[in-house]
Amino acid sequence: MIIGWFVTGFGVLFLFLGSLGVYRMPDVYNRLQAGTKCTTLGAFCTIIGVGILEPSWFWTTLIIAVFVLLTNPISSHALGRASCLSGVSLCDKTKVNQSKDFCKEEEDDS
């Protein structure tokens, strides 16, 4: 029981830190990175923690957690790619832009 509460609390902490990252980061790409990493781990831990607290729900919560682990990074990649292709600029503090060449290649192919 204590392990379930600990895992759930750990997940809630990561969800909170992810929301702070989304609020404090300067541009859409940094916000996506902060939000995706923290919410993936936070949601996973919260869901697994609930599964530990309620053993009859464990397999259902495990399936949901795996679904979150698979879909959250894919959806953020799609958002980042759409932002790049639509011309959303990086913040001024960004030193390296590795997506610049990728976005040009995609526009040339269209």
N, C-alpha and C positions, 0 to 999 in steps of 0.2 A: 504494500500500500504506500509506504513512504517513497519507494522508488518511482511509482507512478506520479506522485505529486512532484517529486524532484524533476522528472523528465518533462512534465507539463509546465512547470515553472521555468525551466530552462528554455523551452520553446516560446513561452510568452515573453521572456526577456529578449530573445532574438527577434521576435516580431516587433517589440518596442524599439530595439536598436535599428531595425530596418526602417521603421517609420521615421525615426530621427534622421537617418541617412537620406531618405527621400526628401525630407524637408530641407536639409542643410546643403546638399550637393548643388553645384552651380549649373549644370546642364543636364539634358535629358539622358545622355549616355552614362554619366556618373550616377544619376538617379536610378537608372535601370540596373546598373551593376550592384549598387547598394541594396536596392529593393529585392532583387532576385536572389542574391546569395542569402540574405538574412531571412526572407520570407520562406524560402525553400526549406532551410534548416529549421526555422521556427515552426512552420506548419507541420513538418514531419515529426518533430519532437512532441508538439502538442497533441497531434493525432495518436501517436504511439503511446503517449502518457495516458490518454483517455482509454486506450485499449488495455493498458496494464491495470488501470483502476477498475475497469469493467471487463472482467475476463470473458464474459459471454459475447462481447463485441469485438474481441481481439482480431479475429480474422477479417472482419469487415473493415476495421480501422487500418489493418495492414494493407489491404487492397487499396483503400483510399490514399494512404501514405505513399504507396508506390506510384499511384496515378499522379499525385502532386509532384513527386520527384521526377517523373518523366515529362510532364506538361509545363511546369513552371519555367524551366530553362528554355524550352522550345518557344514558348510564347514571348519571352523577353527577347530572344534572338530575332523573332519576327518583328517585334516593335523596334528594336535597334536598327535592323536592316531597312525597315520602312522609313525610319527617321533619316537614315543616311541617304536613301534614294530620293527623299523629298527635299533634301538640301538643308536639314537642320544643322546649324553650325555648332562647333565645339566652343567651350569657354576659352577665354584668352590665356589662361594659365596652362592649357594643355600643350605639352612639349612635342609629343609624337602622335601623328595621326596615321595609323596603319590602315584605316578604312578608306582613306582618300582614293587610293588606286582601285580598290574593290568597287567603290561607287561609280567611278568613271567607267570601268569595264562593263558594269551592269547597264549604264546609260547608253554606251556604245552598242551593246547587243540589241537594245530595244528598237 
